[in-house]
Amino acid sequence: MIEPATVNPRVIATVIIPAHNEAAVIGRLLESLPKSVGGGRVHVIVSCNGCTDDTADVARGYGATVIEVKAASKIAALNAADSEAVAFPRIYVDADVVLTDKTIIDLINALSSPDLLCAAPPARLVLDARPWTVRAYFSVWTRVMRARNGHVGSGVYALSEAGRKRFGRFPDVIADDTFVRNVFAGTERRVVQTEPTIVETPRTLRALFRRRVRVCIGNSQLFSDAAFRELPGNSERAIPLWRVVLTHPTLIPASTVYATVNALAYLAASRQLRSARPVDWGRDDTSRQP
């Protein structure tokens, strides 16, 4: 059980969890977090945004500090929690993942180095009972992401005090993790070799497609705005698919699924962005099944 933490000189790190209707799954995350590290306490803030379920009550039951934001906005939740937080490093965690106390400790230790400003753990994707198309997609995706320098996308990223000072409030973007990654040059961020976060993948191809549309819209925001294009990380390019397939020829069938899903998601995202309709946030509720 996490101990409540307030403004306290012994608070040595802050875990910030934005949460929108996560009552079914947030307990497993809060149960896994450490209540102390090296004699200092970890302040856990659950920033509920637009919740219509009992996420806030569940979080309070685990002793977390709870902030309630009326708007269903992850960015609003992140900014509200940052206003409440007092300690660094700050570890931002999606409510539907699970990580261990060792992961938290290793992130804190890694960011004690003045040269490292942003850190993230590796991810272990849960693919049990998924259709072959979803498994095929992620068999390629994991290799593409593994080849990227300092990938931040495991549902968790951590910033040192100097790293958090690189930008003010979180901008109103969909892909907050990609934005944070791109704020830093490759030498300033690292995937820390520690116990991975447990990430539930979509349970259907349709849910995977909706998630990819959201990713495409988020990437479009970051590449279409001149201010975001100038970020250091935007100069780095992803490993091309052909190179991954050349290294792993057995992935040719899976790469067809990967390329098709991404191409269709890009087209759907482009249509959404051109329309006058509000952006569909593409929330994947299949991966939030308890």
C-alpha positions as semicolon CSV with decimal commas, in nm:
position;residue;x (nm);y (nm);z (nm)
1;M;0,000;0,000;0,000
2;I;0,138;0,339;-0,098
3;E;0,171;0,589;0,183
4;P;0,016;0,931;0,126
5;A;0,278;1,198;0,059
6;T;0,248;1,574;0,084
7;V;0,506;1,853;0,065
8;N;0,782;1,679;0,252
9;P;1,160;1,717;0,227
10;R;1,193;1,339;0,231
11;V;0,995;1,301;-0,090
12;I;1,267;1,212;-0,344
13;A;1,065;1,133;-0,656
14;T;0,720;1,191;-0,801
15;V;0,512;0,944;-0,998
16;I;0,242;1,114;-1,206
17;I;-0,044;0,903;-1,344
18;P;-0,297;1,070;-1,576
19;A;-0,616;0,865;-1,564
20;H;-0,945;0,875;-1,755
21;N;-1,196;0,610;-1,638
22;E;-0,925;0,365;-1,530
23;A;-1,098;0,216;-1,224
24;A;-1,076;-0,136;-1,368
25;V;-0,697;-0,136;-1,405
26;I;-0,534;0,140;-1,201
27;G;-0,526;-0,071;-0,886
28;R;-0,277;-0,317;-1,035
29;L;-0,042;-0,029;-1,115
30;L;-0,073;0,139;-0,774
31;E;-0,018;-0,195;-0,604
32;S;0,311;-0,238;-0,791
33;L;0,463;0,102;-0,707
34;P;0,718;0,137;-0,426
35;K;0,632;0,349;-0,127
36;S;0,994;0,442;-0,062
37;V;1,333;0,441;-0,229
38;G;1,657;0,462;-0,034
39;G;1,484;0,595;0,275
40;G;1,296;0,866;0,085
41;R;0,929;0,857;-0,004
42;V;0,779;0,843;-0,351
43;H;0,492;1,085;-0,406
44;V;0,225;0,928;-0,624
45;I;-0,020;1,167;-0,793
46;V;-0,320;1,032;-0,983
47;S;-0,456;1,307;-1,205
48;C;-0,812;1,207;-1,293
49;N;-0,945;1,381;-1,601
50;G;-1,307;1,371;-1,709
51;C;-1,370;1,054;-1,509
52;T;-1,725;0,923;-1,482
53;D;-1,630;0,610;-1,288
54;D;-1,470;0,564;-0,944
55;T;-1,106;0,597;-1,052
56;A;-1,051;0,870;-0,792
57;D;-1,191;0,658;-0,508
58;V;-0,979;0,358;-0,608
59;A;-0,666;0,577;-0,615
60;R;-0,744;0,727;-0,276
61;G;-0,782;0,376;-0,140
62;Y;-0,417;0,317;-0,226
63;G;-0,309;0,637;-0,055
64;A;-0,228;0,833;-0,371
65;T;-0,276;1,207;-0,395
66;V;-0,574;1,259;-0,625
67;I;-0,635;1,559;-0,851
68;E;-0,961;1,585;-1,042
69;V;-0,971;1,774;-1,372
70;K;-1,311;1,826;-1,535
71;A;-1,195;1,801;-1,897
72;A;-1,120;1,459;-2,044
73;S;-0,768;1,564;-2,141
74;K;-0,444;1,382;-2,070
75;I;-0,247;1,701;-2,128
76;A;-0,461;1,894;-1,879
77;A;-0,408;1,610;-1,631
78;L;-0,029;1,619;-1,678
79;N;-0,012;1,994;-1,629
80;A;-0,235;1,985;-1,321
81;A;-0,019;1,715;-1,163
82;D;0,302;1,902;-1,243
83;S;0,162;2,202;-1,059
84;E;0,110;1,983;-0,752
85;A;0,442;1,795;-0,767
86;V;0,741;1,910;-0,562
87;A;1,007;1,645;-0,615
88;F;1,233;1,523;-0,896
89;P;1,281;1,310;-1,087
90;R;0,927;1,295;-1,221
91;I;0,807;0,968;-1,363
92;Y;0,503;0,985;-1,590
93;V;0,311;0,658;-1,608
94;D;0,006;0,553;-1,811
95;A;-0,261;0,408;-1,584
96;D;-0,302;0,085;-1,782
97;V;0,057;-0,041;-1,754
98;V;0,229;-0,228;-1,473
99;L;0,585;-0,177;-1,352
100;T;0,790;-0,293;-1,056
101;D;0,961;-0,109;-0,777
102;K;1,298;-0,206;-0,928
103;T;1,204;-0,024;-1,248
104;I;1,124;0,292;-1,051
105;I;1,448;0,265;-0,853
106;D;1,660;0,212;-1,165
107;L;1,501;0,512;-1,339
108;I;1,570;0,731;-1,036
109;N;1,931;0,611;-1,016
110;A;1,987;0,659;-1,390
111;L;1,868;1,019;-1,376
112;S;2,111;1,098;-1,096
113;S;2,370;1,134;-1,375
114;P;2,382;1,501;-1,487
115;D;2,428;1,394;-1,850
116;L;2,101;1,201;-1,865
117;L;1,784;1,409;-1,878
118;C;1,520;1,162;-1,996
119;A;1,490;0,789;-1,927
120;A;1,243;0,514;-2,002
121;P;1,228;0,142;-1,928
122;P;1,193;-0,127;-2,193
123;A;0,846;-0,272;-2,249
124;R;0,715;-0,627;-2,249
125;L;0,409;-0,653;-2,467
126;V;0,131;-0,890;-2,365
127;L;0,027;-1,077;-2,680
128;D;-0,150;-1,381;-2,531
129;A;-0,489;-1,457;-2,684
130;R;-0,444;-1,193;-2,956
131;P;-0,530;-1,268;-3,321
132;W;-0,239;-1,354;-3,548
133;T;-0,265;-1,016;-3,723
134;V;-0,203;-0,829;-3,398
135;R;0,084;-1,061;-3,308
136;A;0,230;-1,019;-3,657
137;Y;0,209;-0,640;-3,636
138;F;0,396;-0,622;-3,307
139;S;0,659;-0,875;-3,414
140;V;0,770;-0,610;-3,665
141;W;0,694;-0,305;-3,448
142;T;0,917;-0,424;-3,164
143;R;1,214;-0,457;-3,399
144;V;1,154;-0,120;-3,560
145;M;1,132;0,049;-3,219
146;R;1,429;-0,142;-3,081
147;A;1,640;0,002;-3,360
148;R;1,547;0,359;-3,272
149;N;1,785;0,551;-3,049
150;G;1,637;0,622;-2,705
151;H;1,282;0,516;-2,788
152;V;1,029;0,653;-2,540
153;G;0,701;0,469;-2,575
154;S;0,658;0,206;-2,308
155;G;0,384;0,394;-2,127
156;V;0,648;0,533;-1,892
157;Y;0,905;0,811;-1,918
158;A;1,104;0,991;-1,651
159;L;1,260;1,337;-1,644
160;S;1,527;1,484;-1,422
161;E;1,483;1,836;-1,288
162;A;1,706;1,975;-1,564
163;G;1,517;1,771;-1,820
164;R;1,178;1,897;-1,705
165;K;1,305;2,255;-1,732
166;R;1,359;2,205;-2,106
167;F;0,995;2,295;-2,165
168;G;0,716;2,472;-1,978
169;R;0,367;2,330;-1,969
170;F;0,292;2,023;-2,175
171;P;0,165;2,144;-2,514
172;D;-0,179;2,043;-2,636
173;V;-0,070;1,742;-2,842
174;I;-0,187;1,384;-2,862
175;A;0,155;1,218;-2,855
176;D;0,299;1,351;-2,530
177;D;0,558;1,071;-2,517
178;T;0,684;1,147;-2,869
179;F;0,697;1,517;-2,788
180;V;0,903;1,448;-2,475
181;R;1,136;1,216;-2,666
182;N;1,196;1,478;-2,933
183;V;1,277;1,749;-2,679
184;F;1,607;1,572;-2,617
185;A;1,900;1,476;-2,835
186;G;1,990;1,108;-2,850
187;T;2,280;1,152;-2,607
188;E;2,047;1,303;-2,346
189;R;1,795;1,018;-2,324
190;R;1,823;0,645;-2,271
191;V;1,623;0,327;-2,244
192;V;1,744;0,200;-1,907
193;Q;1,820;-0,171;-1,883
194;T;1,584;-0,268;-1,605
195;E;1,272;-0,474;-1,554
196;P;1,027;-0,390;-1,833
197;T;0,687;-0,236;-1,800
198;I;0,401;-0,471;-1,880
199;V;0,196;-0,326;-2,166
200;E;-0,136;-0,477;-2,272
201;T;-0,169;-0,472;-2,650
202;P;-0,502;-0,431;-2,834
203;R;-0,707;-0,749;-2,832
204;T;-0,851;-0,703;-3,181
205;L;-0,726;-0,583;-3,518
206;R;-0,991;-0,311;-3,515
207;A;-0,865;-0,181;-3,180
208;L;-0,508;-0,187;-3,311
209;F;-0,613;0,011;-3,616
210;R;-0,787;0,276;-3,405
211;R;-0,475;0,308;-3,191
212;R;-0,257;0,352;-3,500
213;V;-0,487;0,623;-3,636
214;R;-0,439;0,809;-3,308
215;V;-0,061;0,769;-3,337
216;C;-0,065;0,902;-3,694
217;I;-0,268;1,207;-3,588
218;G;-0,029;1,270;-3,301
219;N;0,275;1,243;-3,527
220;S;0,114;1,476;-3,778
221;Q;0,076;1,741;-3,508
222;L;0,444;1,720;-3,421
223;F;0,570;1,731;-3,778
224;S;0,332;1,995;-3,912
225;D;0,403;2,260;-3,648
226;A;0,726;2,452;-3,712
227;A;0,802;2,480;-3,340
228;F;0,788;2,103;-3,296
229;R;0,988;2,034;-3,614
230;E;1,284;2,218;-3,463
231;L;1,306;1,985;-3,163
232;P;1,637;1,791;-3,146
233;G;1,479;1,446;-3,168
234;N;1,293;1,528;-3,488
235;S;1,619;1,517;-3,683
236;E;1,645;1,142;-3,621
237;R;1,478;0,909;-3,867
238;A;1,313;0,574;-3,800
239;I;1,472;0,257;-3,932
240;P;1,308;0,174;-4,269
241;L;1,093;-0,136;-4,281
242;W;1,291;-0,291;-4,566
243;R;1,604;-0,295;-4,352
244;V;1,426;-0,479;-4,072
245;V;1,288;-0,734;-4,318
246;L;1,630;-0,774;-4,482
247;T;1,777;-0,862;-4,144
248;H;1,484;-1,092;-4,055
249;P;1,346;-1,248;-4,379
250;T;1,097;-1,459;-4,185
251;L;0,913;-1,136;-4,106
252;I;0,802;-1,082;-4,467
253;P;0,440;-1,201;-4,405
254;A;0,420;-1,001;-4,081
255;S;0,565;-0,695;-4,251
256;T;0,274;-0,703;-4,496
257;V;0,032;-0,672;-4,204
258;Y;0,246;-0,400;-4,047
259;A;0,269;-0,194;-4,365
260;T;-0,101;-0,234;-4,450
261;V;-0,224;-0,130;-4,104
262;N;0,006;0,172;-4,099
263;A;-0,086;0,282;-4,452
264;L;-0,461;0,259;-4,386
265;A;-0,420;0,431;-4,049
266;Y;-0,231;0,716;-4,218
267;L;-0,510;0,760;-4,472
268;A;-0,778;0,754;-4,201
269;A;-0,582;1,005;-3,994
270;S;-0,547;1,235;-4,294
271;R;-0,921;1,225;-4,352
272;Q;-0,991;1,308;-3,988
273;L;-0,751;1,600;-3,993
274;R;-0,907;1,740;-4,311
275;S;-1,262;1,709;-4,178
276;A;-1,435;1,954;-3,949
277;R;-1,517;1,679;-3,700
278;P;-1,345;1,667;-3,363
279;V;-1,050;1,429;-3,357
280;D;-1,141;1,075;-3,252
281;W;-0,901;1,000;-2,967
282;G;-0,896;0,629;-3,055
283;R;-0,895;0,503;-2,700
284;D;-0,833;0,129;-2,684
285;D;-1,063;-0,015;-2,420
286;T;-0,983;-0,377;-2,515
287;S;-0,639;-0,346;-2,355
288;R;-0,796;-0,213;-2,035
289;Q;-0,986;-0,527;-1,951
290;P;-0,898;-0,624;-1,593
